[in-house]
């Protein structure tokens, strides 16, 4: 699924603002090192955790252990949100809403892991890396690889002009 989403500028944007093109949103996603995953616990309480994530095969990918809180939450409710951006009043913040599913196809897993390794480099491949060895762990079945199929993407442009762009994908 590599279709380009539709983009609409929101009503709370500055008068001179323009919609953030999807290519620009993807550039922010590609440069971001940390994402915040928001899930919902079975009792309805929210859960948020930082993690590395990468865009691949038309969706967001991340890994987690099967017994971690986020995995247990996603077993109960697969809808989730990934957020990234800047901790400043300039730049662009990105929000991807979607539905997470465990990836079990070997070719998709290999492609997503390769994109992760390309993006994060030594953090994933070097023995002293922050998240060493997720590719091997995914292949061995010790770690789950999730794909978030996007339903809505939001791009919040900040100073000098505020913009709120809503990206939506055609129905699947």
C-alpha positions as CSV (number, residue, x, y, z in Angstrom):
1,X,0.0,0.0,0.0
2,X,2.0,3.0,-1.2
3,X,-0.9,5.3,-2.3
4,X,-0.5,9.0,-1.5
5,X,-2.9,10.3,1.1
6,X,-5.2,13.3,0.4
7,X,-4.1,16.4,2.3
8,X,-6.4,19.1,3.6
9,X,-5.4,22.2,5.5
10,X,-7.2,22.6,8.8
11,X,-9.3,25.6,9.9
12,X,-7.0,26.5,12.7
13,X,-4.0,27.2,10.4
14,X,-2.5,30.7,9.9
15,X,-4.1,32.7,7.1
16,X,-0.9,32.3,5.0
17,X,-0.3,28.7,5.8
18,X,-0.1,25.9,3.2
19,X,-0.8,22.2,3.7
20,X,2.2,20.1,4.5
21,X,2.9,17.8,1.5
22,X,3.0,14.1,2.4
23,X,6.6,14.0,1.1
24,X,7.5,16.6,3.8
25,X,5.8,14.6,6.5
26,X,7.7,11.5,5.4
27,X,10.9,13.4,5.6
28,X,10.2,14.3,9.2
29,X,9.3,10.6,9.9
30,X,12.5,9.6,8.2
31,X,14.7,11.9,10.3
32,X,13.0,11.3,13.6
33,X,14.8,9.0,16.0
34,X,12.2,8.7,18.8
35,X,8.4,8.2,18.4
36,X,5.8,8.0,21.1
37,X,3.4,5.1,20.9
38,X,0.0,5.6,22.5
39,X,-2.1,2.5,23.2
40,X,-5.1,1.8,25.5
41,X,-5.0,-0.7,28.4
42,X,-7.8,-3.2,28.7
43,X,-9.3,-1.2,31.6
44,X,-9.4,1.9,29.3
45,X,-6.4,3.8,30.8
46,X,-4.0,5.2,28.3
47,X,-0.4,4.0,27.9
48,X,2.4,6.0,26.2
49,X,6.0,4.8,25.6
50,X,8.9,6.0,23.5
51,X,10.4,3.7,20.9
52,X,12.2,3.7,17.5
53,X,10.0,3.4,14.5
54,X,10.4,3.5,10.7
55,X,8.2,4.0,7.7
56,X,8.3,1.0,5.3
57,X,5.9,-0.7,3.0
58,X,3.3,2.1,3.3
59,X,3.1,2.0,7.1
60,X,4.9,2.6,10.4
61,X,6.8,-0.3,11.9
62,X,8.1,-0.9,15.4
63,X,9.1,-3.9,17.6
64,X,8.3,-5.0,21.1
65,X,8.4,-8.1,23.3
66,X,5.2,-10.1,23.5
67,X,4.8,-9.6,27.2
68,X,5.5,-5.8,27.2
69,X,2.5,-3.5,28.1
70,X,2.2,-2.1,24.6
71,X,1.9,-5.6,23.1
72,X,-0.7,-6.7,25.6
73,X,-2.6,-3.5,25.0
74,X,-2.5,-4.0,21.2
75,X,-3.9,-7.6,21.7
76,X,-6.9,-6.0,23.3
77,X,-7.3,-2.9,21.1
78,X,-5.3,-2.6,17.9
79,X,-6.0,1.1,17.2
80,X,-3.0,3.2,18.3
81,X,-1.2,6.5,17.6
82,X,2.5,7.2,16.8
83,X,3.7,10.7,17.4
84,X,7.0,12.5,16.7
85,X,8.3,16.0,16.1
86,X,10.3,18.7,17.8
87,X,10.4,19.9,21.4
88,X,10.3,23.5,20.1
89,X,7.9,26.0,18.8
90,X,9.4,25.6,15.3
91,X,9.4,22.7,12.9
92,X,6.7,20.1,12.3
93,X,5.1,17.5,14.5
94,X,3.6,14.3,13.0
95,X,0.8,12.1,14.3
96,X,0.0,8.8,12.6
97,X,-3.3,7.2,13.7
98,X,-3.9,3.6,12.6
99,X,-4.4,0.0,13.3
100,X,-1.5,-2.2,14.4
101,X,-1.0,-5.8,13.4
102,X,1.8,-8.3,14.0
103,X,3.8,-8.9,10.8
104,X,4.2,-12.5,10.1
105,X,5.2,-12.6,6.4
106,X,9.0,-13.2,5.9
107,X,9.4,-10.8,3.0
108,X,7.6,-7.9,4.7
109,X,9.6,-8.6,7.9
110,X,12.9,-8.7,6.1
111,X,12.1,-5.4,4.2
112,X,10.9,-3.6,7.4
113,X,14.0,-4.8,9.4
114,X,16.3,-3.6,6.5
115,X,14.6,-0.2,6.5
116,X,15.0,0.0,10.3
117,X,18.7,-0.9,10.0
118,X,19.2,1.6,7.3
119,X,17.5,4.4,9.3
120,X,19.1,3.6,12.7
121,X,22.4,2.2,11.6
122,X,24.8,1.3,14.5
123,X,22.0,1.7,17.1
124,X,20.6,-1.6,15.7
125,X,23.6,-3.3,14.2
126,X,26.5,-2.7,16.6
127,X,26.8,-4.8,19.7
128,X,27.0,-1.7,21.8
129,X,24.0,-0.2,20.0
130,X,21.0,1.2,21.9
131,X,18.6,-1.5,20.5
132,X,21.1,-4.1,19.2
133,X,19.8,-7.1,17.3
134,X,16.1,-6.6,16.6
135,X,16.3,-8.1,13.2
136,X,17.7,-11.4,14.6
137,X,15.1,-11.3,17.4
138,X,12.2,-10.7,14.9
139,X,13.4,-13.6,12.7
140,X,13.8,-15.9,15.8
141,X,10.3,-14.9,17.0
142,X,11.6,-13.4,20.3
143,X,10.4,-10.0,19.4
144,X,7.2,-8.9,17.6
145,X,7.3,-6.7,14.6
146,X,4.2,-4.5,14.3
147,X,2.9,-2.6,11.2
148,X,0.6,0.3,11.8
149,X,-1.6,0.8,8.8
150,X,-2.3,4.5,8.7
151,X,-5.8,5.8,8.7
152,X,-5.1,9.5,9.5
153,X,-1.8,11.5,9.5
154,X,-1.6,14.9,11.0
155,X,1.2,17.4,10.4
156,X,1.4,20.4,12.7
157,X,3.6,23.1,11.3
158,X,4.8,25.6,13.8
159,X,6.4,29.0,13.6
160,X,6.7,31.1,11.5
161,X,3.3,30.0,10.2
162,X,1.0,27.6,12.0
163,X,-0.6,24.9,9.9
164,X,-2.6,21.8,10.6
165,X,-2.7,19.4,7.7
166,X,-4.9,16.2,7.8
167,X,-3.7,13.4,5.6
168,X,-6.2,10.6,4.8
169,X,-5.7,7.5,2.8
170,X,-8.2,6.2,0.3
171,X,-10.4,3.4,1.7
172,X,-8.8,0.0,1.5
